[in-house]
Amino acid sequence: MTVQIDHALEEIRRFRPSPEFAAQSVADPALYEAAKADRLAFWADQARELLTWHKPFTRTLDWSNPPFAKWFDDGELNVAVNCLDRHVEAGLGDRVAIHFEGEPGDSRDITYAELTDEVKRAANVLEGLGVGEGDRVAIYLPMIPEAVISMLAVARIGAIHSVVFGGFSSDSLASRIDDAEAKLVITADGGYRKGRVFPLKPTVDEAIAKTAGSVENVLVVRRAENDVALEPGRDQWWHETVGTAPAEHEATAFNAEHPLFILYTSGTTGKPKGVVHSSGGYLTQTAFTHKYVFDLHPETDVYWCTADVGWVTGHSYVVYGPLANGATQVLYEGTPDTPHPGRWWEIVEKYKVSILYTAPTAIRSFMKLGRQIPHEFNLRSLRLLGSVGEPINPEAWIWYRHVIGGGSIPVVDTWWQTETGAIMISALPGITDLKPGSAQVPIPGISIDILSDDGTPVEGESGGLLVVSEPWPSMLRGIWGDPERFKETYWEKFGDKYFAGDGARHDEDGDIWLLGRVDDVMNVSGHRLSTAEIESSLVAHPWTAEAAVVGASDETTGQAVVAFVILKASQVSHATDPADASEELRKHVAMQIGAIARPRQVFIVNELPKTRSGKIMRRLLRDLAEGRQIGDTTTLADTSIMQIISEQVK
Ligand code: WTA
């Protein structure tokens, strides 16, 4: 394979941090220097500074048996104590940990003291149900405080949680319960989504009926008050058990390498992988990145990460990072457009959110609706914006900064993965000159390389494969029950360097640009083209709201670029002829990137197929572009979408 990626999308704007921001920033260039001088000593310092250890560690990294790393492995700590008790002991018990906002408009503020008590109660109940060190607990809940409480209660007693996103089906839940042999399931009667109650407990019942029988108990939070059946002897209400349990609970310490959680993520094969994370290293890096990437001032900031706890972003940047740092945060149950399209901005105004962390897909859907919606609200409390999940195209970056951020506040684009556990590549606001569209630089203490297929470093602007070349504290420790798959997937390709599965390039300043998954990189007439780059170009066109690009097999060129584009509402109301729009966009891409990138086809559609977490399922679009039968659509948020798109493409 020749790794040479054509790119032409020039984004020349740079944004220097304002002097005011730089002056108050928690990050200091000395962090980079310290990490460069002695990487391991740097991480050991962070672990000591940011966390409280029951038993201090003396060893930082054991990499004697790659790819199985051990960090701080003679140390002991309790993760929940680090997120809760120690803040209360430090006199911060009255600080709000969570401003909870339910979709129907109910709200509840929970202080650190209250959250600590709730977690202790839940820990007592779990132990009463016979859950102990190393046991697995499946959590299938809406975005309500009990999700956070459950995770921390499991962590407190040294059990291992496996959070399953509430939008997953009973089959997916059953396979995850079976794979981890979960003993307990924590769920709710239901939750609120898009103005309706969505039942969860019935799905749990269905799922358990399909499992091999590991589940002994089910704990049910009453949230939506929909009718549910409790199976005597197996199921119990949360409010009747946790609600009445004592709030005294002595926490014991666990080894730093003790597993904290399993989180399933889809791989290249059909079977989801159970990514395993451990305690000390994971908490060190989530706390470190949460503090420095988000410039956290815990006394004054109100932080809001919009991710669901069912995904890794919710684990690291709703639960562990922010709580380890004693942050005050917003937790919102529902969807961005319920009961009105300005709901998020209303929440920002209500709680005076100062740090907002969300995904490009959300930003682009707000762009589609137009700036007048956010402009109805007072967003002046915002002082920092973050992005994660996919490359953020410069146009969305600029819109985010201007329309949401008022034009002058930093936007950090953070690259990482379920497997990396925490942010790996990001600007540090206050230090880094920001460059829209680029994730920019490895965080201090992280070593990133871009390699060609044969493992040689790719310098300059031709692209290659992103690897993490040194072990890092929050790295995955394996795939649950499948060490071979762990080695094969991530380590076989480059020996002891971690293969991330993403394409990337360095620009002339050495900044990193992510080019999408390598499986989404196309080869057109021997030229490698990135789907992300063409999408970015399409989205930069004033008519485009959203775009997805796939490489479809083509007799003459090997692969051809096929694009699916949603036009902006204004364009649709001008009744632009789809054929004209498609021709205009093909020309636009050819002009911006080069003739080689001109899409063979641009289909104008109303919707794109997305998973429940908002990722576009390009595989399905590729099926369509290649005239194949559409593959498995069960992970789509709306399974009827492909039918509609097929009609439009005909
Ligand atoms: C992609 C989400 C470009 C990437 C935290 C990665 C990104 C995959 C970015 C992991 C970013 C995530 N720029 N691409 N800032 N952040 N990705 O496991 O392809 O859900 O491999 O973790 O998302 O997705 P995951």
Residues whose N, C-alpha, C, O or C-beta is under 5 A from the ligand:
A	BS01	WTA	S387 V388 G389 E390 P391 I392 D413 T414 W415 W416 Q417 T418 A439 A500 D502 L514 G516 R517
